[in-house]
Amino acid sequence: MPTYVALLRGINLAGKRRVAMADLRAWLAELGYENARTLLQSGNAVFRSAKRPATVQRELEAHLAERSGFSIDCVVLTADELRAVVEADPLGSVADNGSRYHVSFLRVAPVRPDFAADSFAPELFHVGKREIYFWTPDGVMNSKVLAAFPVRKGEVATMRNWNTVTKLLAMAEE
């Protein structure tokens, strides 16, 4: 049975759109997903299901909207997909702080920009299959590279730092 990682977008930020992780685990169990676990309060869940990824995403978003009372976009990955993201680690030779090394996960392939990866040096980026890696050595608040990648209308993307990404992979592989 496949292991999935669900990344919920835009919850528990500045006290808005609150979802308790105990509730999230209960809602996953209501859907019949097994061994549901969460990480942090930012909407990271690991669970098992025999269903296909697209089915999991649709069911999860519908159930979350019903239970929480508001729409919650999700990016759903298999454990294998997350492992591939971590193994690729294209900026790992430069990114020496996991809290400032980020991965933006998208539902579909990202649009490749028309500027170079080092256009915002020392900030860097690398476009992957369904993810974009970002190195922001001075943090995300005033990051020029992140500002250069706005979320396009209809696009679903959610970002996690490298520390969270690798912890989620460890949970998925347990």
PyMOL CGO cylinders between C-alpha atoms (Angstrom):
from pymol import cmd
from pymol.cgo import CYLINDER

trace = [
    CYLINDER, 0.00, 0.00, 0.00, 1.54, 3.36, -1.01, 0.3, 1, 1, 1, 1, 1, 1,
    CYLINDER, 1.54, 3.36, -1.01, 2.59, 5.96, 1.51, 0.3, 1, 1, 1, 1, 1, 1,
    CYLINDER, 2.59, 5.96, 1.51, 1.52, 9.52, 0.76, 0.3, 1, 1, 1, 1, 1, 1,
    CYLINDER, 1.52, 9.52, 0.76, 2.63, 12.93, 1.95, 0.3, 1, 1, 1, 1, 1, 1,
    CYLINDER, 2.63, 12.93, 1.95, -0.03, 15.65, 1.88, 0.3, 1, 1, 1, 1, 1, 1,
    CYLINDER, -0.03, 15.65, 1.88, 1.06, 19.27, 2.08, 0.3, 1, 1, 1, 1, 1, 1,
    CYLINDER, 1.06, 19.27, 2.08, -1.83, 21.56, 2.99, 0.3, 1, 1, 1, 1, 1, 1,
    CYLINDER, -1.83, 21.56, 2.99, -1.57, 25.09, 1.70, 0.3, 1, 1, 1, 1, 1, 1,
    CYLINDER, -1.57, 25.09, 1.70, -2.22, 28.22, 3.71, 0.3, 1, 1, 1, 1, 1, 1,
    CYLINDER, -2.22, 28.22, 3.71, -3.43, 26.91, 7.07, 0.3, 1, 1, 1, 1, 1, 1,
    CYLINDER, -3.43, 26.91, 7.07, -2.51, 28.04, 10.59, 0.3, 1, 1, 1, 1, 1, 1,
    CYLINDER, -2.51, 28.04, 10.59, -0.83, 31.23, 9.39, 0.3, 1, 1, 1, 1, 1, 1,
    CYLINDER, -0.83, 31.23, 9.39, -1.03, 34.16, 11.80, 0.3, 1, 1, 1, 1, 1, 1,
    CYLINDER, -1.03, 34.16, 11.80, -3.89, 32.50, 13.65, 0.3, 1, 1, 1, 1, 1, 1,
    CYLINDER, -3.89, 32.50, 13.65, -6.10, 32.30, 10.56, 0.3, 1, 1, 1, 1, 1, 1,
    CYLINDER, -6.10, 32.30, 10.56, -7.60, 29.27, 8.81, 0.3, 1, 1, 1, 1, 1, 1,
    CYLINDER, -7.60, 29.27, 8.81, -6.97, 27.13, 11.88, 0.3, 1, 1, 1, 1, 1, 1,
    CYLINDER, -6.97, 27.13, 11.88, -6.79, 23.37, 11.58, 0.3, 1, 1, 1, 1, 1, 1,
    CYLINDER, -6.79, 23.37, 11.58, -5.72, 21.37, 14.62, 0.3, 1, 1, 1, 1, 1, 1,
    CYLINDER, -5.72, 21.37, 14.62, -3.40, 18.52, 13.69, 0.3, 1, 1, 1, 1, 1, 1,
    CYLINDER, -3.40, 18.52, 13.69, -5.44, 16.14, 15.87, 0.3, 1, 1, 1, 1, 1, 1,
    CYLINDER, -5.44, 16.14, 15.87, -8.46, 17.04, 13.73, 0.3, 1, 1, 1, 1, 1, 1,
    CYLINDER, -8.46, 17.04, 13.73, -6.46, 16.52, 10.54, 0.3, 1, 1, 1, 1, 1, 1,
    CYLINDER, -6.46, 16.52, 10.54, -5.40, 13.04, 11.69, 0.3, 1, 1, 1, 1, 1, 1,
    CYLINDER, -5.40, 13.04, 11.69, -9.01, 12.21, 12.58, 0.3, 1, 1, 1, 1, 1, 1,
    CYLINDER, -9.01, 12.21, 12.58, -10.25, 13.45, 9.18, 0.3, 1, 1, 1, 1, 1, 1,
    CYLINDER, -10.25, 13.45, 9.18, -7.64, 11.32, 7.41, 0.3, 1, 1, 1, 1, 1, 1,
    CYLINDER, -7.64, 11.32, 7.41, -8.84, 8.30, 9.40, 0.3, 1, 1, 1, 1, 1, 1,
    CYLINDER, -8.84, 8.30, 9.40, -12.45, 9.10, 8.43, 0.3, 1, 1, 1, 1, 1, 1,
    CYLINDER, -12.45, 9.10, 8.43, -11.37, 8.79, 4.80, 0.3, 1, 1, 1, 1, 1, 1,
    CYLINDER, -11.37, 8.79, 4.80, -9.99, 5.32, 5.54, 0.3, 1, 1, 1, 1, 1, 1,
    CYLINDER, -9.99, 5.32, 5.54, -6.35, 6.39, 5.29, 0.3, 1, 1, 1, 1, 1, 1,
    CYLINDER, -6.35, 6.39, 5.29, -4.08, 4.36, 7.54, 0.3, 1, 1, 1, 1, 1, 1,
    CYLINDER, -4.08, 4.36, 7.54, -1.29, 5.28, 9.96, 0.3, 1, 1, 1, 1, 1, 1,
    CYLINDER, -1.29, 5.28, 9.96, -1.97, 9.02, 9.66, 0.3, 1, 1, 1, 1, 1, 1,
    CYLINDER, -1.97, 9.02, 9.66, 0.70, 11.19, 11.26, 0.3, 1, 1, 1, 1, 1, 1,
    CYLINDER, 0.70, 11.19, 11.26, 1.33, 14.92, 11.15, 0.3, 1, 1, 1, 1, 1, 1,
    CYLINDER, 1.33, 14.92, 11.15, 4.41, 17.11, 11.43, 0.3, 1, 1, 1, 1, 1, 1,
    CYLINDER, 4.41, 17.11, 11.43, 4.36, 20.64, 12.84, 0.3, 1, 1, 1, 1, 1, 1,
    CYLINDER, 4.36, 20.64, 12.84, 1.26, 22.83, 12.74, 0.3, 1, 1, 1, 1, 1, 1,
    CYLINDER, 1.26, 22.83, 12.74, 1.61, 23.87, 9.10, 0.3, 1, 1, 1, 1, 1, 1,
    CYLINDER, 1.61, 23.87, 9.10, -0.36, 21.04, 7.55, 0.3, 1, 1, 1, 1, 1, 1,
    CYLINDER, -0.36, 21.04, 7.55, 2.00, 18.20, 6.79, 0.3, 1, 1, 1, 1, 1, 1,
    CYLINDER, 2.00, 18.20, 6.79, 0.56, 14.69, 6.88, 0.3, 1, 1, 1, 1, 1, 1,
    CYLINDER, 0.56, 14.69, 6.88, 1.91, 11.24, 6.12, 0.3, 1, 1, 1, 1, 1, 1,
    CYLINDER, 1.91, 11.24, 6.12, -0.46, 8.28, 5.68, 0.3, 1, 1, 1, 1, 1, 1,
    CYLINDER, -0.46, 8.28, 5.68, -1.10, 5.12, 3.72, 0.3, 1, 1, 1, 1, 1, 1,
    CYLINDER, -1.10, 5.12, 3.72, -3.84, 4.45, 1.19, 0.3, 1, 1, 1, 1, 1, 1,
    CYLINDER, -3.84, 4.45, 1.19, -4.41, 2.01, -1.66, 0.3, 1, 1, 1, 1, 1, 1,
    CYLINDER, -4.41, 2.01, -1.66, -6.07, 4.80, -3.67, 0.3, 1, 1, 1, 1, 1, 1,
    CYLINDER, -6.07, 4.80, -3.67, -4.46, 6.62, -6.57, 0.3, 1, 1, 1, 1, 1, 1,
    CYLINDER, -4.46, 6.62, -6.57, -2.79, 10.01, -5.92, 0.3, 1, 1, 1, 1, 1, 1,
    CYLINDER, -2.79, 10.01, -5.92, -5.39, 12.03, -7.87, 0.3, 1, 1, 1, 1, 1, 1,
    CYLINDER, -5.39, 12.03, -7.87, -8.20, 10.31, -5.95, 0.3, 1, 1, 1, 1, 1, 1,
    CYLINDER, -8.20, 10.31, -5.95, -6.48, 11.00, -2.63, 0.3, 1, 1, 1, 1, 1, 1,
    CYLINDER, -6.48, 11.00, -2.63, -6.08, 14.67, -3.51, 0.3, 1, 1, 1, 1, 1, 1,
    CYLINDER, -6.08, 14.67, -3.51, -9.72, 15.12, -4.57, 0.3, 1, 1, 1, 1, 1, 1,
    CYLINDER, -9.72, 15.12, -4.57, -11.11, 13.22, -1.56, 0.3, 1, 1, 1, 1, 1, 1,
    CYLINDER, -11.11, 13.22, -1.56, -8.83, 15.01, 0.86, 0.3, 1, 1, 1, 1, 1, 1,
    CYLINDER, -8.83, 15.01, 0.86, -9.66, 18.51, -0.39, 0.3, 1, 1, 1, 1, 1, 1,
    CYLINDER, -9.66, 18.51, -0.39, -13.40, 17.81, -0.40, 0.3, 1, 1, 1, 1, 1, 1,
    CYLINDER, -13.40, 17.81, -0.40, -13.31, 16.32, 3.11, 0.3, 1, 1, 1, 1, 1, 1,
    CYLINDER, -13.31, 16.32, 3.11, -11.13, 19.13, 4.49, 0.3, 1, 1, 1, 1, 1, 1,
    CYLINDER, -11.13, 19.13, 4.49, -13.53, 21.75, 3.09, 0.3, 1, 1, 1, 1, 1, 1,
    CYLINDER, -13.53, 21.75, 3.09, -16.50, 19.93, 4.60, 0.3, 1, 1, 1, 1, 1, 1,
    CYLINDER, -16.50, 19.93, 4.60, -14.89, 19.52, 8.03, 0.3, 1, 1, 1, 1, 1, 1,
    CYLINDER, -14.89, 19.52, 8.03, -13.03, 22.82, 8.34, 0.3, 1, 1, 1, 1, 1, 1,
    CYLINDER, -13.03, 22.82, 8.34, -15.61, 25.05, 6.67, 0.3, 1, 1, 1, 1, 1, 1,
    CYLINDER, -15.61, 25.05, 6.67, -13.13, 26.53, 4.17, 0.3, 1, 1, 1, 1, 1, 1,
    CYLINDER, -13.13, 26.53, 4.17, -11.30, 25.42, 1.06, 0.3, 1, 1, 1, 1, 1, 1,
    CYLINDER, -11.30, 25.42, 1.06, -7.82, 23.96, 1.55, 0.3, 1, 1, 1, 1, 1, 1,
    CYLINDER, -7.82, 23.96, 1.55, -5.62, 23.23, -1.45, 0.3, 1, 1, 1, 1, 1, 1,
    CYLINDER, -5.62, 23.23, -1.45, -3.27, 20.28, -1.12, 0.3, 1, 1, 1, 1, 1, 1,
    CYLINDER, -3.27, 20.28, -1.12, -0.26, 18.93, -2.94, 0.3, 1, 1, 1, 1, 1, 1,
    CYLINDER, -0.26, 18.93, -2.94, -0.11, 15.16, -2.59, 0.3, 1, 1, 1, 1, 1, 1,
    CYLINDER, -0.11, 15.16, -2.59, 3.12, 13.24, -3.22, 0.3, 1, 1, 1, 1, 1, 1,
    CYLINDER, 3.12, 13.24, -3.22, 4.03, 9.60, -2.95, 0.3, 1, 1, 1, 1, 1, 1,
    CYLINDER, 4.03, 9.60, -2.95, 6.92, 8.69, -0.69, 0.3, 1, 1, 1, 1, 1, 1,
    CYLINDER, 6.92, 8.69, -0.69, 8.90, 7.83, -3.84, 0.3, 1, 1, 1, 1, 1, 1,
    CYLINDER, 8.90, 7.83, -3.84, 8.25, 11.28, -5.31, 0.3, 1, 1, 1, 1, 1, 1,
    CYLINDER, 8.25, 11.28, -5.31, 9.39, 12.96, -2.09, 0.3, 1, 1, 1, 1, 1, 1,
    CYLINDER, 9.39, 12.96, -2.09, 12.49, 10.74, -1.98, 0.3, 1, 1, 1, 1, 1, 1,
    CYLINDER, 12.49, 10.74, -1.98, 13.35, 11.84, -5.54, 0.3, 1, 1, 1, 1, 1, 1,
    CYLINDER, 13.35, 11.84, -5.54, 13.04, 15.51, -4.49, 0.3, 1, 1, 1, 1, 1, 1,
    CYLINDER, 13.04, 15.51, -4.49, 15.44, 14.96, -1.59, 0.3, 1, 1, 1, 1, 1, 1,
    CYLINDER, 15.44, 14.96, -1.59, 17.88, 12.86, -3.60, 0.3, 1, 1, 1, 1, 1, 1,
    CYLINDER, 17.88, 12.86, -3.60, 18.05, 15.50, -6.34, 0.3, 1, 1, 1, 1, 1, 1,
    CYLINDER, 18.05, 15.50, -6.34, 19.15, 18.19, -3.83, 0.3, 1, 1, 1, 1, 1, 1,
    CYLINDER, 19.15, 18.19, -3.83, 20.45, 20.50, -6.59, 0.3, 1, 1, 1, 1, 1, 1,
    CYLINDER, 20.45, 20.50, -6.59, 21.50, 23.33, -4.28, 0.3, 1, 1, 1, 1, 1, 1,
    CYLINDER, 21.50, 23.33, -4.28, 22.81, 21.21, -1.40, 0.3, 1, 1, 1, 1, 1, 1,
    CYLINDER, 22.81, 21.21, -1.40, 26.44, 22.09, -2.12, 0.3, 1, 1, 1, 1, 1, 1,
    CYLINDER, 26.44, 22.09, -2.12, 25.61, 25.77, -1.43, 0.3, 1, 1, 1, 1, 1, 1,
    CYLINDER, 25.61, 25.77, -1.43, 22.63, 25.62, 0.93, 0.3, 1, 1, 1, 1, 1, 1,
    CYLINDER, 22.63, 25.62, 0.93, 24.16, 25.18, 4.37, 0.3, 1, 1, 1, 1, 1, 1,
    CYLINDER, 24.16, 25.18, 4.37, 21.11, 26.12, 6.45, 0.3, 1, 1, 1, 1, 1, 1,
    CYLINDER, 21.11, 26.12, 6.45, 18.04, 23.90, 6.14, 0.3, 1, 1, 1, 1, 1, 1,
    CYLINDER, 18.04, 23.90, 6.14, 15.73, 26.62, 7.43, 0.3, 1, 1, 1, 1, 1, 1,
    CYLINDER, 15.73, 26.62, 7.43, 16.70, 28.88, 4.50, 0.3, 1, 1, 1, 1, 1, 1,
    CYLINDER, 16.70, 28.88, 4.50, 16.68, 26.20, 1.83, 0.3, 1, 1, 1, 1, 1, 1,
    CYLINDER, 16.68, 26.20, 1.83, 13.13, 25.72, 0.53, 0.3, 1, 1, 1, 1, 1, 1,
    CYLINDER, 13.13, 25.72, 0.53, 11.19, 23.60, -1.88, 0.3, 1, 1, 1, 1, 1, 1,
    CYLINDER, 11.19, 23.60, -1.88, 8.01, 24.87, -3.46, 0.3, 1, 1, 1, 1, 1, 1,
    CYLINDER, 8.01, 24.87, -3.46, 5.83, 21.90, -4.37, 0.3, 1, 1, 1, 1, 1, 1,
    CYLINDER, 5.83, 21.90, -4.37, 3.43, 22.31, -7.27, 0.3, 1, 1, 1, 1, 1, 1,
    CYLINDER, 3.43, 22.31, -7.27, 0.64, 20.14, -8.63, 0.3, 1, 1, 1, 1, 1, 1,
    CYLINDER, 0.64, 20.14, -8.63, 1.89, 20.51, -12.18, 0.3, 1, 1, 1, 1, 1, 1,
    CYLINDER, 1.89, 20.51, -12.18, 5.23, 21.17, -13.86, 0.3, 1, 1, 1, 1, 1, 1,
    CYLINDER, 5.23, 21.17, -13.86, 6.45, 24.68, -13.12, 0.3, 1, 1, 1, 1, 1, 1,
    CYLINDER, 6.45, 24.68, -13.12, 6.85, 27.31, -15.79, 0.3, 1, 1, 1, 1, 1, 1,
    CYLINDER, 6.85, 27.31, -15.79, 10.55, 27.80, -16.47, 0.3, 1, 1, 1, 1, 1, 1,
    CYLINDER, 10.55, 27.80, -16.47, 11.54, 31.45, -16.01, 0.3, 1, 1, 1, 1, 1, 1,
    CYLINDER, 11.54, 31.45, -16.01, 13.34, 33.47, -18.65, 0.3, 1, 1, 1, 1, 1, 1,
    CYLINDER, 13.34, 33.47, -18.65, 16.12, 34.50, -16.26, 0.3, 1, 1, 1, 1, 1, 1,
    CYLINDER, 16.12, 34.50, -16.26, 19.22, 32.65, -15.04, 0.3, 1, 1, 1, 1, 1, 1,
    CYLINDER, 19.22, 32.65, -15.04, 19.36, 30.63, -11.82, 0.3, 1, 1, 1, 1, 1, 1,
    CYLINDER, 19.36, 30.63, -11.82, 21.95, 33.03, -10.38, 0.3, 1, 1, 1, 1, 1, 1,
    CYLINDER, 21.95, 33.03, -10.38, 20.14, 36.26, -11.41, 0.3, 1, 1, 1, 1, 1, 1,
    CYLINDER, 20.14, 36.26, -11.41, 19.50, 37.04, -7.73, 0.3, 1, 1, 1, 1, 1, 1,
    CYLINDER, 19.50, 37.04, -7.73, 22.82, 35.85, -6.29, 0.3, 1, 1, 1, 1, 1, 1,
    CYLINDER, 22.82, 35.85, -6.29, 23.53, 34.95, -3.58, 0.3, 1, 1, 1, 1, 1, 1,
    CYLINDER, 23.53, 34.95, -3.58, 19.93, 33.68, -3.77, 0.3, 1, 1, 1, 1, 1, 1,
    CYLINDER, 19.93, 33.68, -3.77, 19.53, 30.74, -6.15, 0.3, 1, 1, 1, 1, 1, 1,
    CYLINDER, 19.53, 30.74, -6.15, 16.82, 28.55, -7.60, 0.3, 1, 1, 1, 1, 1, 1,
    CYLINDER, 16.82, 28.55, -7.60, 16.52, 25.29, -9.50, 0.3, 1, 1, 1, 1, 1, 1,
    CYLINDER, 16.52, 25.29, -9.50, 13.42, 24.16, -11.38, 0.3, 1, 1, 1, 1, 1, 1,
    CYLINDER, 13.42, 24.16, -11.38, 12.59, 20.48, -10.96, 0.3, 1, 1, 1, 1, 1, 1,
    CYLINDER, 12.59, 20.48, -10.96, 9.84, 18.20, -12.22, 0.3, 1, 1, 1, 1, 1, 1,
    CYLINDER, 9.84, 18.20, -12.22, 6.97, 19.48, -10.01, 0.3, 1, 1, 1, 1, 1, 1,
    CYLINDER, 6.97, 19.48, -10.01, 9.04, 21.51, -7.59, 0.3, 1, 1, 1, 1, 1, 1,
    CYLINDER, 9.04, 21.51, -7.59, 11.29, 24.54, -7.41, 0.3, 1, 1, 1, 1, 1, 1,
    CYLINDER, 11.29, 24.54, -7.41, 14.21, 24.65, -5.00, 0.3, 1, 1, 1, 1, 1, 1,
    CYLINDER, 14.21, 24.65, -5.00, 15.14, 28.02, -3.47, 0.3, 1, 1, 1, 1, 1, 1,
    CYLINDER, 15.14, 28.02, -3.47, 18.23, 29.05, -1.53, 0.3, 1, 1, 1, 1, 1, 1,
    CYLINDER, 18.23, 29.05, -1.53, 17.54, 32.26, 0.40, 0.3, 1, 1, 1, 1, 1, 1,
    CYLINDER, 17.54, 32.26, 0.40, 20.61, 32.79, 2.64, 0.3, 1, 1, 1, 1, 1, 1,
    CYLINDER, 20.61, 32.79, 2.64, 19.18, 36.00, 4.13, 0.3, 1, 1, 1, 1, 1, 1,
    CYLINDER, 19.18, 36.00, 4.13, 15.70, 34.56, 4.70, 0.3, 1, 1, 1, 1, 1, 1,
    CYLINDER, 15.70, 34.56, 4.70, 12.39, 34.74, 2.87, 0.3, 1, 1, 1, 1, 1, 1,
    CYLINDER, 12.39, 34.74, 2.87, 11.00, 38.07, 4.07, 0.3, 1, 1, 1, 1, 1, 1,
    CYLINDER, 11.00, 38.07, 4.07, 12.68, 40.26, 1.44, 0.3, 1, 1, 1, 1, 1, 1,
    CYLINDER, 12.68, 40.26, 1.44, 13.73, 37.56, -0.98, 0.3, 1, 1, 1, 1, 1, 1,
    CYLINDER, 13.73, 37.56, -0.98, 14.03, 38.77, -4.56, 0.3, 1, 1, 1, 1, 1, 1,
    CYLINDER, 14.03, 38.77, -4.56, 14.13, 35.26, -6.00, 0.3, 1, 1, 1, 1, 1, 1,
    CYLINDER, 14.13, 35.26, -6.00, 10.86, 34.28, -4.30, 0.3, 1, 1, 1, 1, 1, 1,
    CYLINDER, 10.86, 34.28, -4.30, 9.23, 37.51, -5.51, 0.3, 1, 1, 1, 1, 1, 1,
    CYLINDER, 9.23, 37.51, -5.51, 10.24, 36.58, -9.06, 0.3, 1, 1, 1, 1, 1, 1,
    CYLINDER, 10.24, 36.58, -9.06, 8.10, 33.41, -8.85, 0.3, 1, 1, 1, 1, 1, 1,
    CYLINDER, 8.10, 33.41, -8.85, 4.54, 34.57, -8.19, 0.3, 1, 1, 1, 1, 1, 1,
    CYLINDER, 4.54, 34.57, -8.19, 1.85, 31.92, -7.97, 0.3, 1, 1, 1, 1, 1, 1,
    CYLINDER, 1.85, 31.92, -7.97, -0.09, 32.09, -11.21, 0.3, 1, 1, 1, 1, 1, 1,
    CYLINDER, -0.09, 32.09, -11.21, -3.87, 32.09, -11.27, 0.3, 1, 1, 1, 1, 1, 1,
    CYLINDER, -3.87, 32.09, -11.27, -5.19, 28.56, -10.81, 0.3, 1, 1, 1, 1, 1, 1,
    CYLINDER, -5.19, 28.56, -10.81, -1.78, 27.21, -9.79, 0.3, 1, 1, 1, 1, 1, 1,
    CYLINDER, -1.78, 27.21, -9.79, -1.43, 25.39, -6.48, 0.3, 1, 1, 1, 1, 1, 1,
    CYLINDER, -1.43, 25.39, -6.48, 1.95, 25.62, -4.78, 0.3, 1, 1, 1, 1, 1, 1,
    CYLINDER, 1.95, 25.62, -4.78, 3.07, 25.27, -1.19, 0.3, 1, 1, 1, 1, 1, 1,
    CYLINDER, 3.07, 25.27, -1.19, 6.57, 25.73, 0.20, 0.3, 1, 1, 1, 1, 1, 1,
    CYLINDER, 6.57, 25.73, 0.20, 8.44, 23.85, 2.93, 0.3, 1, 1, 1, 1, 1, 1,
    CYLINDER, 8.44, 23.85, 2.93, 11.95, 24.33, 4.24, 0.3, 1, 1, 1, 1, 1, 1,
    CYLINDER, 11.95, 24.33, 4.24, 14.54, 21.61, 3.78, 0.3, 1, 1, 1, 1, 1, 1,
    CYLINDER, 14.54, 21.61, 3.78, 14.42, 20.59, 7.44, 0.3, 1, 1, 1, 1, 1, 1,
    CYLINDER, 14.42, 20.59, 7.44, 10.69, 19.86, 7.12, 0.3, 1, 1, 1, 1, 1, 1,
    CYLINDER, 10.69, 19.86, 7.12, 11.11, 18.13, 3.76, 0.3, 1, 1, 1, 1, 1, 1,
    CYLINDER, 11.11, 18.13, 3.76, 13.70, 15.71, 5.10, 0.3, 1, 1, 1, 1, 1, 1,
    CYLINDER, 13.70, 15.71, 5.10, 11.69, 15.05, 8.29, 0.3, 1, 1, 1, 1, 1, 1,
    CYLINDER, 11.69, 15.05, 8.29, 8.64, 14.24, 6.17, 0.3, 1, 1, 1, 1, 1, 1,
    CYLINDER, 8.64, 14.24, 6.17, 10.68, 11.82, 4.10, 0.3, 1, 1, 1, 1, 1, 1,
    CYLINDER, 10.68, 11.82, 4.10, 11.95, 10.12, 7.26, 0.3, 1, 1, 1, 1, 1, 1,
    CYLINDER, 11.95, 10.12, 7.26, 8.35, 9.76, 8.47, 0.3, 1, 1, 1, 1, 1, 1,
    CYLINDER, 8.35, 9.76, 8.47, 7.24, 8.38, 5.10, 0.3, 1, 1, 1, 1, 1, 1,
    CYLINDER, 7.24, 8.38, 5.10, 10.02, 5.80, 5.17, 0.3, 1, 1, 1, 1, 1, 1,
    CYLINDER, 10.02, 5.80, 5.17, 9.32, 4.56, 8.72, 0.3, 1, 1, 1, 1, 1, 1,
]
cmd.load_cgo(trace, "trace")
